Amino acid sequence: MKFQSALPAILLFAAAGSAHASSDDAWGQFQKDVSKACITAAKGLIENGKTVVDPYGSEHYGLAVVSGKAVGAKATVSTICVYDKKTKKTEIGGEISADALMVKTAK
């Protein structure tokens, strides 16, 4: 009898654990999608861009900073990238010099 009364609680905790894992996987995929889309969007501005992605973004947008060597120059620059979570379209801002914005990306 005690086992039967504990069963709903056990099932609830098991479901919560798997939902949390799926959520972590989904957020990881979201971050990869934002990174890839933002690097692609910045190709005309930045060669071999690297991203720093806000892990969750805002309610409607994924947010990232893309940094790297400016196309056709030796300077290191960054740009802000916005990724629409619904349409999956990206927009980038203009060049921001390394003097104005210091970004450390993973190598």
Buried (B, 14 or more C-beta within 10 A) or exposed (E): EEEEEEEEEEEEEEEEEEEEEEEEEEEEEBBEBBBEBBBEBBEEBBEEBBBBBBEEBEEEBBBBBBBBBBEEEEEBBBBBBBBBBEEEEBEBBEBBEEEEBEBEEEE
